[in-house]
Amino acid sequence: MSGPEDRISSTLAVYLTEQFFHTYQRKPSASEIRSWERSIPQVANALKGTVLYSTDAETRAKLRELVEGEAPAPAVRAGHGA
């Protein structure tokens, strides 16, 4: 039986697969998907207790940029907050 971490990894791997296809117009390889499934729990454990739980808007914007690959808003880039 799979635990919550396995379900989360599987769900995120599905999301990453969809986004990969959307971005590159091709499916990722099976080994790439397996790599995501194996690394997601390790990344989640590393992030526990970090800025993920921050209420600071600039910190959240920086994290969103890191995780989602979004460019920060011009004010955040210039160091003026969100």
C-alpha positions in Angstrom: 0.0 0.0 0.0 1.3 3.4 -0.8 1.6 6.2 1.7 0.7 9.9 1.4 4.3 10.7 0.2 3.9 8.2 -2.6 0.6 9.7 -3.7 2.0 13.2 -3.6 5.1 12.2 -5.6 2.9 10.5 -8.2 0.5 13.5 -8.4 3.5 15.9 -8.9 5.1 13.6 -11.4 1.8 13.7 -13.4 1.8 17.5 -13.2 5.4 17.7 -14.3 4.7 15.3 -17.2 1.8 17.5 -18.3 3.9 20.7 -18.0 6.8 19.1 -19.8 4.6 18.2 -22.7 3.0 21.6 -22.7 6.5 23.3 -22.8 8.4 20.9 -25.2 5.5 19.4 -27.2 6.8 15.9 -26.4 6.5 13.4 -23.6 9.3 13.0 -21.1 11.1 9.7 -21.1 10.1 7.0 -18.6 13.4 7.4 -16.9 12.8 11.2 -16.5 9.4 10.5 -14.9 11.0 7.9 -12.5 13.6 10.4 -11.6 10.9 13.0 -10.6 9.0 10.4 -8.6 12.2 9.5 -6.7 13.5 13.0 -6.1 10.2 14.7 -5.1 10.1 13.2 -1.6 13.7 14.2 -1.1 13.1 17.7 -2.2 10.0 17.9 0.0 11.9 16.7 3.1 14.7 19.3 2.4 12.1 22.1 2.2 10.3 21.2 5.4 10.5 24.1 7.8 12.0 26.5 5.3 10.6 29.5 3.5 7.6 27.4 2.3 5.9 28.4 5.5 6.9 32.1 5.3 4.2 34.8 5.4 6.7 37.3 3.9 5.5 38.3 0.4 9.0 38.8 -1.1 10.1 35.4 0.2 7.0 33.8 -1.3 7.6 35.5 -4.6 11.3 34.3 -4.7 10.1 30.8 -3.8 7.5 30.9 -6.6 10.2 32.0 -9.0 12.4 29.1 -8.0 9.7 26.4 -8.0 7.7 27.6 -11.0 10.4 29.2 -13.0 8.5 32.5 -13.0 10.2 35.8 -13.4 9.6 38.0 -10.4 7.5 41.2 -10.7 9.7 44.2 -11.6 9.3 45.7 -8.1 10.6 42.5 -6.5 13.5 42.3 -9.0 14.4 45.8 -8.1 14.3 44.9 -4.4 11.3 47.1 -3.6 9.0 44.2 -2.3 5.8 42.9 -3.8 
